[in-house]
Amino acid sequence: METPNIAKELAEIKKLTQLSAIRQKLLYDVEDVAFLTSFSVDTVYNWIHKGRPVNTGKGRKTIFLKPANGIVERGVRIFPDELDFFLSHFPPAKAA
């Protein structure tokens, strides 16, 4: 039967539609960042408040994900360029 295949394809279409909608935003919220990075919302908040350690050639350094200023009443918002800059400090995950 084709039903499992169709369900899988529909799930992929839904994911791609959500990805496209997020990428069109000028500012991402924490849930968007979690979806784009495949990390949890709690992890994204930790990146903002506690940072994420990274090895540099000179030792360890903590990098923070910086939210946009002045938008607190609408929740935490992050510029796409800031997310790209933050992620650029870390190598991509490798599949086992």
Secondary structure by P-SEA (a helix, b strand, c coil): caaaaaaaaaaaaaaaaaaaaaaacccccaaaaaaaacccaaaaaaaacbbbbbbccccbbbbbbccccccccccbbbbaaaaaaaaccccccccc
